[in-house]
């Protein structure tokens, strides 16, 4: 079994670039449509694999061309797909609009991702895994079952609570690493998050609920590492932003890989910041995810 098991979503991303986001009821001209591999789960799996760690993916795709595209792409990135099932439902899709500043707006159609069940987790050999990575684009009951199984087997749990939603306290308490962005942190705690200080306060509320380590991604402001013993703001790397799609996924995959290499938490977050920054310099989700050599080159600068 791989060192990292990612349990989550696989999507075909349908991406259009625009000068600006349309107003309600408005039609605007966009660029050419691009069909690219995506989905938070698959993105994070590829992001970690490109940093040199062994990764397996658990999820579902449809019996369609999009499913073929996603599976072929995972295999080409050396991700084990033996736990990805084919489903009668259509492959999940994400409709993504990217503006001239690289900001995006996304609508998800879950498709086969919505069919990932607790029973799907049973074939996974959790005792052989070092880290299990979750997001929230598959049914919550499946995440809860898999997290409970990981905890029972002494496997570390990394949770990216995205898309933003309320969560049962047992899932928060069971997470060794909880990685929300500002919006997700606000929703999880009910506390406004508008700067580093308020992010630290909200993160400490999650620690009080049992999370072991909280890492808040702050976009252009970098990331905030919060444990019971420390709070450390790690600044972002300055790059020319083209498209922010999958920057958070690159961060998470990079952080997971750095942990498995034995990096200290602050060093792992800095490495993750470099991964996230590089992902914003290219168009698309998985096509933008950097490899280990690119990240090390940025760190040397």
N, C-alpha and C positions, 0 to 999 in steps of 0.2 A: 504494500500500500504506500501511497505517496506521503510525504511529510505534511502537506497541507491538503485538507479536504474542503472544497468550497461547495456549500449547499445553497443553491439559489437559482437565479433566472438566467435564461438565454433569450435574447431578442435579436430580430433583424431591425436595424436602425434605418429608417427612411429619412434622409437628411436633405434639407433645402437651405441654401444661404439667401439672406435677404438684407436689404439696406437697413431696415428697421422692422420692429414687430408691428403687425397690423392692428388697428383699432377694432373693437367689436363691430361686426357687420361690414368691414372693409376688405376689399380684395386688392392685393398688391402683387407686383411681379417678383418672382424669385429666380434663382439660378437653376442649374441642372439638378435633377434628383439623383442622389447617391444612395445605394443600398449597401450597408456596411454591417459587419458583425458587432453585436453589442449585448446589452443586458448587464446589470450590475454584477451578478454572479460570475458570468463568463468574463467580463472585463477584469474583475479582480483576480480570477484564475490566471488569465493571460499575463496580467501585470506582475504577479508573483513568479510565474514561470520564466518570464523574460529576465528576471533577476537571478536565475540559476537554481531555484529550489524546485523540488519535485511536487507536482500538483495534480490532484484528481478533481473532477467536476461531477456533482450529482444534481440532476434536474431532468427536465423534459423538453423535447421539441416535437413538432408535428411531423407527419409523414408527407412533407412537401419540400419544395426547392429551398425555402428558407432554412428548414431543418438541415438539409444537406450542407448548405453554406456554413452554418454555425458549427456543425460537427467537424467538417473538413478544416475549418480555421483553427479550432481547438487542437486538433491533431497536429497541424503544421507548427503549432507553438508548443508542442511536446506536453500537452495536457492530456491526462488519462481520461477517456470518455466512456469507459466501460460501465459507469453508473448513470449515464444519461439515457433515458428511455424515449422511445418514439411513441407518440400519442395520436389518437384520432383527431384531436383538436388541432387547430392551426397553430403554427409556431408563433410565439409572442412577438409583437412588433412595437416599435417606438417611433412616433412621428416627431421629428426634431427640427426646429427652426433655429438657425444660428444667425445673429445680426452682425453688423459690420465691426462691432467691438468684441466679438467672440463670445458674447453671452448667449445662452440658449433657453428655449422654451420647449417642454417635452410633454407629449401625451402618450400614455401607455395603453396597449391592448394586451392583456395578460396571455390569452390563448392557452397553450399547453403549460405555461408556468403556473396557472391557476389550478392545475390538476396534480401538482406534486404533492404526494400524500405521505402521512407518517409511515405507511408500509414501504414506501420507496427507500426509506433510510435503513431498513433491516439488512440489506445485503452489504452495507458499508462495514468494513472491519475497523471500527473505531479504536480498539485498543492499540492498533498499529500506527495511528495518526498522532502527530505532535501538536497540530493546531487545526481547529475547525472554524471556518469563516462563514458567517451568515449575513444576509441582508433581509429586506422585507418585501421583495417582489414575488414571493411565493406564499401560500397560505400560512398564517401565523401558527396554526395547530401543528404544522409540520416542523416549523422552527422550534417550537416548544418541545416536541417529542425528541428531535435530534439533539437539542441542547441538553435535555435531561440525560440522554444516553451518553453524550460526551462527558458530562460532569460525573456520571457514575463510573466511567472508565478512566477518570483522571486526566482527560484531555483538555487542554486550554481552549477557551472559547473567545473568539473575537467577533463582536457584533457591530455592524454598521446599520444603525436604525433608520434606514432609508428605503422607500419614501417615508416621510415623517408621519407618525401615528402614535397614539397612546399605546403603552406596553404594559403587560402584567408585571408586577414587581418581582416575581420570581425569575423572570428573564433578565431583568436589570441586575438583580442580586447574583445571578449565576454567571455573569459575564466577567471574564478576567480582563478584557480590554473592550471598552465601549467607545466608539468613534463616531459621534454626531457632528454635523455642521451646526451653524448658529440657529437656523430654522428648526432643525430637529431637536436641538438642546432646549430651545424655548418651549416647544410642544411637550417634551418629556417632563419638564419641570414646572411649567407655568410661569417661569421667571423671564422678564425681558432680557434679551441678549443683544447689546449694541456696541460693546467694546470688550477689551481683554479683561477688565476688572469684573464686569457683569458676567462674562463667560466663566470666569473662575468661580464666582458665587453659585451659578447654576450647576457647574460641574461638581462642586462639593455637595450639592443636594443629591446628586446621583451616587456619590460615594457613600452618603448617609443611608441610601437605600440598598447598599451592598456591593455596588460595582467596585472592582479592585483598582482599576486605572481608567481614567477618562482622558481622551485626546480629542480636543475640539479643533476641527479644521476651520480656518478663518479666511479662506480664499487668499487674496493678495496680502493679507496680514500674517500669513504663515499658519502656525498651529500652536495650541496651548496644551501642555502636558500637566495633568493634575493627578496627584496621588495623595494619600493621607499625610505624607511627609513633605511634599513640595508642590509648588506650582511654577512652571517654567514656560515662558513665551519664547518660541523658536521662530525667528523671522523667515519670511519667504525669500526665495531667490528671484532676482529681477530678470524677467524675460519678456520678449515681444509676444503678446497674447494673440493667437489666431482663433482658437475655439476652446472653450472651457469644458466641453463634453468629456466625461470620464477622468477629469483631473482628480476628483476625490477617489475614484477607483484605483488610479495609479498610485496615489498616496497610500492607500490601504494595502495594496499588493506589495509596495516597496517596504512598508513598515513590517508586514508579516515576514518578508524575506530577511530583513535586517535582524529581527528578533531571532529567527532560526539560525542565523550565523553567529549569534551570541553577543550582538551589540547591546550596550546599555541603552536604557529607554530614551534618554535625550539624544544620543547618537542615532538611534533608530528613527526618531522623529525627524531629525535633520535629513537623513537619507530619504525618508518618505517625502519631505518637502521638495527635495530635488526631483524625485519621480513625478510628483504632481505638477511642478513648474514646467518640466519638459513636455508633459502631455498637453499643455495649453499652447504649445508652439506649432502643433500640427492639427490638421483637420480630421474630424471623425473620432470615434471612440477607440476601438482596439487598434486601428492604424496609428493612433497617436501615442500609444504606450511605449515608453522608452526601454531599451535593453540596458544591461548592466554596464557595458562600456560607455554608453552615453551619459549615464548617471555619474559614473566615476570621473568622466571628463569634466562635467560641470562642477563636481565637488573639488577637483584640483584647482579650478579657477578661483 
